[in-house]
Every structure is written in structure tokens, then in C-alpha cells.
Amino acid sequence: MALMLSLVLSLLKLGSGQWQVFGPDKPVQALVGEDAAFSCFLSPKTNAEAMEVRFFRGQFSSVVHLYRDGEDQPFMQMPQYQGRTKLVKDSIAEGHISLRLENITVLNAGLYGCRISSQSYYQKAIWELQVSALGSVPLISIVGYVDRDIQLLCQSSGWFPRPTAKWKGPQGQDLSTDSRTNRDMHGLFDVEISLTVQENAGSISCSMQHAHLSREVESRVQIGDTFFEPVSWHLATKVLGILCCGLFFGIVGLKIFFSKFQCKQEREKHGPVPYSWFQQGQDQRCSHIPAASLLLVLASRGPGPKKENPGGTG
């Protein structure tokens, strides 16, 4: 009897002009940095120009956008949504209202609702906003060698939500891996996974699978003998010795050059030095020059003045 009475009352309400509110029937998808659109409508079609239309986040008091008394009420919005919403009222007379939310961030993900109310009646609808960000193409690098094994690292950044990261072998089989995830200042995920493989492992791939979108990005590397060629320490020692010798002689050469340059400046300042001074060790102005430098100076000046024969004979 009570069930019958409740059904009759419900039918009377609908017959007296009551309506229902419908929103998106599945999660709304949006990419970071793009816009999202939320649509609500009344059924049956009812003019909502004189009604209150409230879009909210999670709970009724968290206002995303408010339309009341025939106009928008921006002062009622939460600060993070101010200047980012626009209510499309082209079809409000038919009970259809749409809200555009601009410049989506990962912080906007969650439950949203639309509440439409008249003076004596209200209805609401709830839906989910799923925010996505596609990260970078995975970068595979070699981080080290252990005996005959090689350690690989795969890195990808800028994901939301956290992707599924996998290493795969030559036949597409999943390989065991160690993973690490961090979040940047914008709430995006940076993912690293590592793997140790043996010699001749063949084709190894690193993939990132998005949790909401049917998108996967992959990078591949071929592991062969070239990664494990032994290092010739004998050759490395020779190369290192040559480099050290070259560096030593280069330093000595620079020292000689600058010493000669200083000596030349001293001579230009104080005048030429008699050749006999070099023989008697009296020229102190170039005493700081290494012996090798003095030999170069003497060679460049040529032989000294020829002594006359005391006997007067040629």
C-alpha cells in the first residue's frame, strides 16, 4: 500500500511540471593545457533562465561557476577557477546549459556536479573529469657494466596519471624491472625503470602505457657484442703516456716562449747587451731564462765579433 502511494506521488510530481537534470553519462576526458566542456540539460525541456545553475567541485559549497538572477556571479567562485570558466547560455531557454573550463591542470581532476534549482525544486547530476598528460618518448641509456652484464636505464617525464612502464624482450615478453617515480612542481609524473641484461640480449624495448588513453610510446635498443668489447689497457696506457708527454713539452715550450719575450722587452728598454757579457755571465737581466732558452737566443744572434790577431797577421 505504501509503495503504491509513493508511486502515485512521484507521478503527480512529474505531471505537475517537475524535471530532471542530466549531465555527462561517462567521464569527461581532457588533456593538460586544453579546455574541458561540461553539459547539463533538463528533461523534459524547461526554460532555465530564471533558475539557479550551479557547477561545483566535489561538494555543493565548492563553486566552480554560479548563474543566478539571470547573470553570472563570479565573486562566488573558488579562486583557482576565477577567470577560467565561461557559461554558454545559447540554449538555456530549452533547459540546456554548458560550461567551458579553460587551461586544464592536473589539479582539476576529480568529481564535478551541476545543480539546477527553482524556487521550490532542484535536481543535480554528478560526473568525473579525468585529466591526462602524455609524457616524453622514453630515453634509454647505459649506466654501467657489471662483469659481462650491462645496466640500462629508461627515463620518461611529463605523465599524468602515472603510466605503466615496462621492459620487453625480443619476443615481446615482459622483463622484470626496478622502477622509481617522482612528481614535478606541476604534479606530473617522471618515471625511471632500470634493467640488467646479458651479452647478446638482442632487441630490448622500453614502453610507457597511459592509464586512461589508448596510447603507448616506446623506444628500442639492440644489445650485441659491441657493447661488451674488452678494453685494451695496453693501448690505453700508450695513449695516456703520449698525452702526458705532449702536455709536458707544451708547458716547457710556453715557459721558454714567455721567458724570451720578457728578455726581449728588457733589452728594448735598457739597450743591447755586449756579446762578451754572455761569455762572462754579466747579463743578469736574462738570468731567469732556462738554459735551453739562452741557447735559442745565441743561435738567433749568430757568432760574436771576431777578435783581432795580436800579431797583426791575417
C-alpha positions in Angstrom: 0.0 0.0 0.0 2.8 2.4 0.9 4.7 1.6 -2.3 1.6 2.3 -4.3 1.2 5.7 -2.6 4.8 6.6 -3.2 4.5 5.8 -6.9 1.3 7.9 -7.2 3.0 10.9 -5.6 6.0 10.6 -8.0 3.7 10.6 -11.0 1.9 13.6 -9.6 5.2 15.5 -9.3 6.1 14.7 -12.8 2.7 15.6 -14.0 2.9 19.0 -12.3 5.8 20.1 -14.4 8.8 18.7 -12.5 12.0 17.9 -14.4 15.3 16.0 -14.0 18.9 17.1 -14.5 21.2 15.1 -16.7 25.0 15.6 -17.1 27.7 13.7 -18.9 27.0 9.9 -18.8 30.7 9.0 -18.8 33.9 10.6 -17.6 35.0 13.7 -19.4 38.5 13.5 -20.8 40.8 16.5 -21.1 44.5 17.0 -21.7 46.7 19.3 -19.6 46.7 22.8 -21.1 43.5 22.3 -23.1 39.8 23.1 -22.3 37.0 20.9 -21.0 33.3 21.2 -21.6 30.5 20.2 -19.1 27.0 20.0 -20.4 23.8 19.8 -18.3 20.2 19.7 -19.5 16.7 19.5 -18.2 14.3 16.7 -19.2 11.7 17.4 -20.2 12.8 20.7 -21.8 12.2 23.5 -19.4 13.2 27.2 -19.5 16.1 27.7 -17.0 16.6 31.4 -17.5 15.1 32.3 -14.1 16.6 29.3 -12.3 19.9 29.0 -10.4 22.6 27.0 -12.2 25.5 25.9 -10.0 28.5 24.0 -11.2 30.5 22.7 -8.3 33.6 20.6 -7.5 33.0 17.6 -5.2 30.6 19.3 -2.8 27.8 21.9 -3.2 29.7 24.7 -1.5 32.8 24.4 -3.8 31.6 26.7 -6.6 33.2 26.4 -10.0 30.6 28.7 -11.7 27.3 30.2 -10.5 24.5 31.6 -12.5 21.7 33.3 -10.5 19.1 36.0 -11.1 19.8 35.9 -14.8 23.5 36.6 -14.7 26.9 35.1 -13.7 28.1 35.5 -10.1 32.0 35.4 -10.4 32.6 36.5 -6.8 31.2 33.2 -5.6 33.8 31.1 -7.5 36.7 29.4 -5.8 39.9 31.4 -6.5 41.5 28.7 -8.7 38.6 28.8 -11.1 38.2 32.6 -11.4 38.8 33.8 -15.0 38.8 30.3 -16.4 35.1 29.5 -16.8 32.5 30.5 -19.4 28.8 29.6 -19.2 27.3 29.0 -22.6 23.6 30.1 -22.4 22.6 29.9 -26.0 20.1 27.2 -25.3 19.2 28.0 -21.7 15.5 28.6 -22.7 15.3 25.0 -23.7 17.0 23.8 -20.5 20.4 23.2 -22.0 23.5 24.7 -20.3 27.2 24.2 -21.0 30.3 25.2 -19.0 33.7 25.6 -20.5 36.7 25.2 -18.2 39.9 26.6 -19.7 43.6 25.6 -19.3 43.1 22.3 -17.5 45.7 21.3 -14.9 46.2 18.0 -13.1 44.8 19.6 -10.0 41.4 19.9 -11.8 40.9 16.2 -12.0 38.0 14.8 -9.8 34.2 14.8 -9.4 32.1 17.7 -10.6 28.4 18.4 -10.4 25.6 20.5 -11.9 22.7 21.7 -9.7 19.7 23.4 -11.2 17.1 24.8 -8.8 13.8 26.7 -9.0 12.1 28.4 -6.0 10.6 25.1 -4.9 12.5 22.3 -6.6 16.1 21.2 -7.5 18.0 18.4 -9.2 21.6 17.7 -9.7 23.9 15.4 -11.8 27.5 14.2 -11.0 30.3 13.2 -13.3 34.1 12.8 -13.3 36.8 14.8 -15.0 39.8 12.7 -16.0 42.9 14.8 -16.8 45.6 13.3 -18.9 49.1 14.3 -19.9 51.2 12.4 -22.5 54.8 12.2 -21.5 58.0 12.2 -23.5 59.4 9.4 -25.7 61.4 7.1 -23.4 65.1 7.7 -23.4 67.3 4.5 -23.0 70.8 5.0 -21.7 73.7 2.8 -20.5 74.6 3.5 -16.9 77.2 0.8 -16.2 78.8 -2.6 -16.7 78.9 -5.5 -14.2 81.1 -8.3 -15.4 79.5 -9.4 -18.6 76.2 -7.7 -17.9 75.1 -4.2 -18.9 72.8 -1.9 -16.9 70.2 0.0 -18.8 68.1 3.0 -17.6 64.9 4.2 -19.3 63.5 7.7 -18.5 60.3 9.5 -19.4 58.7 12.6 -18.0 55.5 14.7 -18.0 52.9 12.0 -17.5 49.5 12.1 -15.8 48.3 9.9 -14.3 51.3 7.6 -13.6 51.9 5.4 -16.7 52.5 1.7 -16.8 56.2 1.3 -17.5 57.6 -2.0 -18.9 60.8 -3.5 -20.3 60.1 -6.1 -23.1 62.4 -8.7 -24.6 63.0 -9.6 -28.3 59.8 -11.7 -28.3 57.7 -9.0 -26.6 57.8 -10.8 -23.3 57.7 -8.7 -20.1 61.0 -8.4 -18.2 61.4 -7.9 -14.5 62.4 -4.3 -13.7 63.0 -1.8 -10.9 61.1 1.4 -11.1 61.1 4.8 -9.5 58.5 7.6 -9.8 58.7 11.3 -8.9 56.3 14.2 -9.3 57.4 17.6 -10.5 56.1 21.0 -9.4 53.2 20.8 -11.8 52.0 17.4 -10.5 53.2 15.5 -13.5 55.0 12.1 -13.1 58.6 11.4 -14.1 59.3 7.7 -14.4 62.6 5.7 -14.4 62.9 2.0 -14.8 66.2 0.0 -14.9 67.2 -3.3 -16.2 70.3 -5.5 -16.2 70.8 -7.6 -19.4 73.3 -10.2 -20.5 75.5 -10.3 -23.6 73.7 -10.8 -26.9 70.3 -10.0 -25.3 69.1 -8.8 -28.7 66.3 -6.2 -29.1 65.2 -4.6 -25.8 62.3 -2.1 -25.7 61.1 0.3 -23.0 57.4 1.3 -23.2 55.1 3.7 -21.3 51.3 3.0 -21.4 48.9 5.7 -20.5 46.3 4.7 -17.9 43.3 6.4 -19.5 44.1 6.8 -23.1 44.9 4.1 -25.6 48.3 5.5 -26.1 51.7 3.9 -25.8 55.1 5.3 -26.5 58.1 3.0 -27.0 61.9 3.1 -27.5 64.1 0.2 -28.6 67.8 -0.7 -28.3 69.8 -3.6 -29.9 72.2 -5.2 -27.4 75.1 -7.1 -29.1 78.7 -7.9 -28.8 79.8 -4.3 -29.5 78.5 -3.3 -26.0 80.9 -5.9 -24.4 84.2 -5.5 -26.4 87.1 -5.7 -23.9 89.2 -2.6 -23.4 92.8 -2.8 -24.4 94.6 -1.4 -21.3 97.9 -1.6 -23.1 96.7 0.7 -25.8 95.0 2.9 -23.3 98.3 3.2 -21.4 100.2 4.2 -24.5 97.6 6.8 -25.4 97.8 8.2 -21.9 101.6 8.4 -22.0 101.6 10.2 -25.3 99.1 12.7 -23.9 101.2 13.3 -20.8 104.4 13.8 -22.8 102.6 16.2 -25.1 101.3 18.2 -22.2 104.8 18.4 -20.6 106.6 19.6 -23.7 103.8 22.1 -24.3 104.2 23.6 -20.9 108.0 23.8 -21.3 107.6 25.4 -24.7 105.3 28.0 -23.3 107.7 28.7 -20.5 110.6 29.3 -22.9 108.5 31.5 -25.2 107.4 33.8 -22.4 110.9 33.9 -20.9 112.3 35.0 -24.3 109.5 37.6 -24.6 110.4 39.1 -21.2 114.1 39.2 -22.1 113.4 40.9 -25.3 111.3 43.6 -23.6 114.2 44.2 -21.1 116.7 44.6 -23.8 114.5 47.0 -25.7 114.1 49.0 -22.5 117.8 49.1 -21.5 119.6 48.7 -24.8 121.6 45.9 -26.4 123.9 43.7 -24.3 127.6 43.2 -25.4 128.2 39.7 -26.5 131.1 39.5 -24.1 128.6 39.8 -21.2 127.2 36.4 -22.1 130.7 34.9 -22.0 131.4 36.5 -18.6 128.0 35.8 -17.2 127.4 39.5 -16.6 123.9 39.9 -18.1 121.6 39.5 -15.1 118.6 40.7 -17.0 118.0 37.3 -18.6 119.2 35.1 -15.7 115.7 33.8 -15.2 115.6 32.2 -18.6 116.2 28.5 -18.8 119.4 27.3 -20.4 117.6 26.0 -23.4 116.1 29.4 -24.0 119.6 31.1 -23.8 120.9 28.7 -26.4 118.0 29.6 -28.7 118.8 33.3 -28.2 122.5 32.9 -29.0 121.7 30.8 -32.1 119.4 33.5 -33.3 122.1 36.3 -32.9 124.8 34.4 -34.7 128.6 34.4 -33.8 130.0 37.3 -31.8 132.6 39.8 -33.1 135.8 38.3 -34.3 138.9 39.0 -32.2 141.9 40.6 -33.9 145.2 38.7 -34.0 147.7 40.4 -31.7 150.5 39.6 -34.1 148.8 41.5 -36.8 148.8 38.6 -39.2 145.7 37.5 -41.1 
